[in-house]
């Protein structure tokens, strides 16, 4: 499989940064971040809270993304996964920042920054507070595959092969991340 989009980069010992041009105006892209049903189509559902500091739950249903069943090593992803997160900042339609996995010992943080570029939108996704290289590799390949699904949806296509794409991307990131 050929990697369609450039890889994210490790910008610090605990930080991944990914930049993508998304094929839709900023208001449409924002809807795919903020609206639970739209977000569920490419990442995870779950209503965002109204105020920063409040907890909410993300519901990952990976099999629904492209219809492809998770391989054995991701067997836990064959069933819905619930993850607690916290809204940190929200400035529609340009910024969304949330904690990642409040149930873990040290939650990490994800920030989506959107900039309008005519009929497209520049996405800068930054995931910080990653505890290890293993976490960095998992997050990098996961975000890459999820954003690929989002791009397919924004282009009006039916996304294909989430897990196949993830497996190919993991190999690329293994060579790319320190």
Secondary structure, DSSP 8 states (H G I E B T S, - for coil): ----S---EEEETTEEEEEEEESS-HHHHHHHHH-HHHHHTTS-B----SSTT-EEEEEE-HHHHHS----GGGGGGGS-EEEEEEEEEEETTTEEEEEE-TTSSS-EEEEEEEEEETTEEEEEEEEE---SHHHHHHHHHHHHHHHHHHHHHHTT-----HHHHHHHHHHHHHHH--
